[in-house]
Each structure stands twice: as C-alpha cells, then as structure tokens.
Amino acid sequence: MSRTELIAEVGSNYDGRLETAIEYIRAAKACGANGIKFQTLRKEKLVAPKLWSGGASEDNPVYRLFSNLALPDDWHRALKEEADKQGIEFLSTPFYLEAVDLLETVGVRTYKIASGDITFRPLLEAVGRTGKRIILSTGGSSLQDVEKALGVLKRVGAGPIVLLHCVSNYPPQWGEMNLRALVTLRETFGLPVGISDHTPGSLVPIAAVTLGATVVEKHVTFDRSLPGPDHPFAMTMEEFGEMVRQVRCLEEALGTGDKEPAPSEKAKQHRMRRGVYDPVTFAPTDDEGGVWLRPENKSNA
C-alpha cells in the first residue's frame, strides 16, 4: 500500500511573522508531514469592498470582517527554500490569477485549489495550463460541479488530479461529514481521493484513510488560543504528530486485503487447531486438511 500524503495547512496561523512561518515548516517536518501549505491571497482580490443593493453601493461587511493574512510575495521564495532544505513539499493555494504566476516563479510542484474556486473558471484554466499536479477541494459541491471543473482542467492540459472531499464549515458537525462520499468521488471519476478536514482530532482522517484517502490535509497551530480565523479549529503540532503516527500504523494494519494467515500464525497452527487421533497410537485417523495434534499439546490450543 502506498503511503498517505499528509499535509499541514498553516493558513494564516503564522500571525504575520516570517520567522513563525519558518518554524511551522520545521515543526511539520519533525512531525512527519509530507507537505506544508500556505495561502497566497490578497483581500482586495478575493472579496469585494462594496455591494450593490437597492440601486446604490454599500460597504460589504464580509470585506470588513475578513481577517486572513496576505502572505507577502517575497516570502514565498524564502519559505520554499526552507521547505526544500527540510525535505518537505511547499504548497500554497492561489486565490487570484496573478498568484499562479508567482507560484510558478517560486517553483511549486503541486497546486491546491480551494473549494470556493471550483467554479472559478479563469483560475482553473490558469492552474491547469501549468501542467502541474492539482489537489482540488470539493467542499460545498455536487458531483456536477466536480465534473464541470474537471472538464475545464482537462481541456487545458492539467496534470494529475486528486479530489479532496471537504465540508466547508469551521468546524463542521459530525453528521455533515458524509465520509462515504470519498468512495463516490473515487468510483465516479476514477481519480485518487483525499480529505480536507476541519473537524476536531484525528477521527475523520483515520476513517478517511480506511476508506481509501491518499491525501489528508489538516490545519495546524502552535496554540489554539491565539487570535485569528484559523487557530481555533486547527490541530496543535503535537496532535498532528500523533495523527501521523496513527495513520502510519493504520497503513500497516490495512494490509493487502488477501485472506491468508500471517507468517506468525502459520508457525503456531499446530498449537491452535483440533484434530482427530487414535487414542492408542496417537496417529491421525483421517485427514481433512487440518494439522493433527497429540493430546499433550492440546493445553496450548
């Protein structure tokens, strides 16, 4: 079984400090993450400052409340270089068209497309034309939405695509998770699938890997009590490290699916199975494919 790709999503949790962002890269690597992800966004390119209502414009309250941090352009290269040094993949989600050009100059290998942009055709086309691998989140989407987005990506020559099941609430309720949709996505589109998870703890990622997830993305933080939009629902780095350990154990436990005795079981079959024997000679009286036992060995069965 191939190993699950585990991505630590920093989001805005570097709190505006390059040094903290670099610390996240090092901590994620120490925890066993395969990737570290940031967000390349600008408030003015993501949210309209004004709304048109009743024949007049008015302030957009979402614009006023939007608190995600803009990752400075010149920090991207420094973060990519640190990730390369640590041996962990650097990713950043582009939230505007020019961000794709920026990430191309930085040299990313994989693009993550956020759930909210699954219908943003210009961004899909810009990312698809790079020919790079794409991780596409599908929060708030139907199968028809996913199909249309895949059509756009494939038409412009996109590279390999992974579909992430996601519920775009922070955090979602357990009853909203619908984890079996992972199987539906894989069987419908014939693509690898994963989970972008905002629930507390590691229960959902563990279940997702059992259902066939090849990618797990979780937000991380050094301290959930810090102010900011992404800290409260994120995993601490210690929790992320424990999730990594659990996933790696689970991968071993899932095995091949073939129903065969483990080698250690074969070595003790003769102590586990019953057999028919002659009470005088202790020889088997017939053979039905079992391993025959002498009476004195039965105490170990």
C-alpha positions in Angstrom: 0.0 0.0 0.0 1.3 3.5 -0.9 1.8 5.9 2.0 -0.8 8.6 2.6 0.3 12.1 1.8 -0.1 14.2 5.0 -0.3 18.0 4.5 0.0 20.5 7.4 -2.1 23.6 6.4 -0.8 26.7 8.1 -3.2 29.1 6.5 -3.0 32.4 8.4 -1.6 30.9 11.6 1.9 32.3 11.0 0.5 35.5 12.5 2.2 37.8 10.1 5.8 36.7 11.1 8.1 35.1 8.6 10.1 33.5 11.4 6.9 31.8 12.7 6.1 30.6 9.2 9.6 29.0 9.0 9.1 27.5 12.5 5.9 25.8 11.1 7.9 24.3 8.3 10.4 22.8 10.6 7.8 21.6 13.1 5.7 20.0 10.3 8.8 18.1 9.1 9.6 16.9 12.6 6.0 15.6 12.9 6.4 13.5 9.8 4.3 15.7 7.4 4.9 15.3 3.7 3.8 18.8 2.8 3.4 22.2 4.4 0.8 24.6 2.9 0.1 28.3 3.0 -2.3 30.6 1.2 -1.4 33.1 -1.5 -4.2 35.7 -1.2 -5.0 39.3 -1.2 -8.1 40.6 0.4 -8.9 43.1 -2.3 -8.7 40.3 -5.0 -10.9 37.9 -3.1 -13.7 40.0 -1.5 -15.5 42.9 -3.0 -15.3 46.0 -0.7 -18.7 47.3 -1.9 -22.1 45.6 -2.5 -24.8 46.9 -4.9 -28.1 47.0 -3.1 -31.3 48.8 -3.8 -29.8 50.9 -6.6 -26.8 52.1 -4.5 -23.5 50.7 -3.3 -22.8 50.0 0.4 -19.9 48.6 2.4 -19.5 44.8 2.2 -19.5 43.5 5.9 -17.6 40.4 4.8 -14.7 42.7 3.5 -14.6 44.5 6.8 -14.5 41.2 8.8 -12.1 39.3 6.5 -9.0 38.7 8.7 -6.9 36.1 6.8 -3.4 37.3 6.3 -1.9 38.1 3.0 1.4 36.2 2.5 3.9 38.7 1.1 5.1 37.9 -2.3 8.8 38.0 -1.4 8.3 35.5 1.5 7.3 32.7 -0.9 10.8 32.0 -2.1 12.2 32.0 1.4 9.5 29.5 2.6 10.1 27.3 -0.5 13.8 27.3 0.1 13.3 26.4 3.8 10.9 23.6 2.9 13.4 22.2 0.3 16.1 22.4 2.9 13.9 20.4 5.4 12.8 17.9 2.8 9.1 18.7 2.8 7.0 19.9 -0.1 6.0 23.6 -0.1 2.4 24.3 -1.3 0.3 27.4 -1.3 -3.2 27.9 -2.5 -3.6 30.6 -5.1 -6.6 32.8 -4.6 -6.2 35.2 -7.5 -4.9 34.8 -11.1 -1.5 36.5 -10.6 -0.8 34.2 -7.7 -0.4 31.4 -10.2 2.4 33.3 -12.0 4.0 34.0 -8.6 3.9 30.3 -7.6 5.3 29.3 -11.0 8.4 31.5 -10.4 8.8 30.0 -6.9 8.7 26.5 -8.5 5.9 24.7 -6.8 5.3 21.1 -7.9 1.6 20.9 -6.8 -1.3 23.3 -6.8 -4.1 23.2 -4.3 -7.4 24.7 -5.5 -9.7 25.8 -2.7 -13.3 24.6 -2.6 -14.7 28.1 -3.2 -12.8 28.3 -6.5 -14.2 25.1 -8.0 -16.4 27.2 -10.2 -13.9 30.0 -10.9 -13.1 29.0 -14.5 -10.2 31.6 -15.1 -8.3 30.2 -12.1 -8.9 26.6 -13.0 -7.6 27.3 -16.5 -4.5 29.2 -15.2 -3.6 26.4 -12.8 -4.5 23.7 -15.4 -2.2 25.2 -18.0 0.8 24.8 -15.8 0.6 21.0 -16.3 1.4 20.5 -12.6 -0.3 18.1 -10.2 -3.5 19.5 -8.8 -5.3 18.9 -5.5 -8.9 20.0 -5.9 -11.1 20.6 -2.8 -14.8 19.9 -3.4 -16.4 21.4 -0.3 -19.9 22.7 -0.9 -20.0 21.0 -4.3 -22.2 18.5 -6.1 -20.9 15.8 -8.5 -22.0 18.0 -11.4 -19.8 20.8 -10.0 -16.8 18.5 -9.8 -17.5 17.1 -13.3 -17.5 20.6 -14.8 -14.3 21.7 -13.0 -12.6 18.5 -14.2 -13.7 19.2 -17.7 -12.1 22.7 -17.6 -8.9 21.4 -16.1 -8.5 18.5 -18.6 -9.3 20.7 -21.6 -6.3 22.9 -20.8 -3.9 20.1 -20.2 -3.8 19.8 -16.4 -1.5 17.3 -14.7 -2.6 14.5 -12.3 -5.6 15.4 -10.2 -6.5 14.4 -6.6 -10.1 15.2 -5.4 -10.5 16.2 -1.7 -13.8 15.6 0.0 -14.4 18.6 2.3 -17.2 20.2 4.3 -16.7 24.0 4.2 -17.6 24.7 7.8 -15.1 25.5 10.5 -15.7 23.1 12.2 -18.4 21.0 10.7 -20.8 18.9 12.6 -20.1 15.1 12.6 -23.4 14.4 10.8 -22.3 16.7 8.0 -19.1 14.8 7.1 -20.6 12.2 4.8 -17.3 10.3 4.6 -18.8 7.7 2.2 -18.7 10.5 -0.4 -15.0 9.7 -0.7 -15.9 6.3 -2.3 -18.4 8.0 -4.5 -15.9 10.5 -5.8 -13.3 7.8 -6.5 -15.7 5.5 -8.2 -17.4 8.2 -10.2 -14.3 9.9 -11.6 -11.7 7.2 -11.3 -9.3 9.6 -9.6 -7.4 9.4 -6.3 -9.2 11.0 -3.4 -8.4 12.5 0.0 -9.9 14.6 2.8 -9.5 18.3 3.7 -10.8 18.1 7.3 -11.8 20.7 9.8 -13.3 18.5 12.5 -11.6 18.2 15.9 -9.0 15.5 16.3 -7.9 12.7 14.0 -11.0 10.5 13.9 -12.1 11.7 10.4 -8.6 11.4 8.8 -8.2 7.9 10.2 -11.6 6.9 8.9 -10.9 8.6 5.5 -7.6 6.6 5.1 -9.6 3.4 5.8 -12.0 4.4 3.0 -9.1 4.9 0.6 -7.9 8.5 1.1 -4.5 9.1 -0.4 -4.2 12.7 0.9 -5.0 14.2 4.3 -5.0 17.9 4.9 -5.4 19.4 8.4 -4.9 22.9 9.7 -2.2 23.2 12.3 -1.3 25.7 15.0 1.2 26.2 17.8 -1.6 27.4 20.1 -5.4 27.2 19.6 -6.0 30.1 22.0 -4.2 32.6 19.7 -6.4 35.2 17.8 -7.1 34.7 14.2 -9.5 32.8 11.9 -7.6 29.5 11.6 -6.3 28.9 15.1 -9.4 27.8 17.0 -10.2 24.7 14.8 -6.6 23.7 14.0 -4.6 20.8 15.4 -1.7 21.5 17.6 1.6 20.3 16.2 1.7 17.6 18.9 -1.8 16.4 17.8 -0.7 16.5 14.2 2.3 14.4 15.0 0.2 11.8 16.8 -2.2 11.7 13.8 0.8 11.0 11.6 1.8 8.1 13.8 -1.7 6.7 13.8 -2.0 6.9 10.0 1.3 5.1 9.6 0.2 2.4 12.0 -3.2 2.1 10.1 -1.4 1.7 6.8 0.4 -1.3 8.1 -2.7 -2.7 9.7 -4.8 -2.4 6.5 -2.6 -4.8 4.7 -3.2 -6.3 1.3 -6.8 -7.5 1.7 -5.8 -11.1 0.8 -7.2 -13.5 3.4 -4.2 -15.5 4.3 -2.6 -16.4 7.7 0.1 -14.1 8.8 3.5 -15.8 8.9 3.5 -15.8 12.7 0.1 -17.5 12.6 1.3 -20.3 10.3 4.1 -21.0 12.7 1.6 -21.9 15.5 -1.2 -23.5 13.6 -0.2 -26.9 15.1 -0.9 -25.5 18.5 -4.2 -23.8 17.6 -6.2 -26.4 15.6 -8.0 -29.6 16.7 -7.5 -32.9 15.1 -8.9 -36.5 15.3 -6.4 -39.0 16.6 -6.2 -42.7 17.6 -6.1 -42.8 21.4 -3.6 -45.7 21.3 -1.2 -44.8 18.5 -1.9 -41.0 18.6 -1.9 -41.2 14.8 -4.5 -39.2 12.9 -7.4 -41.4 11.9 -8.4 -39.4 8.9 -7.3 -36.3 7.1 -9.5 -33.3 6.5 -6.7 -30.8 5.8 -6.1 -29.9 9.4 -2.9 -30.1 11.4 -3.0 -33.1 13.8 -2.4 -32.7 17.5 -1.2 -35.0 20.1 -3.3 -34.9 23.3 -0.4 -33.4 25.4 -0.2 -30.4 23.1 -3.9 -29.5 23.4 -3.3 -27.4 26.5 -1.7 -24.8 24.3 -4.7 -24.5 22.0 
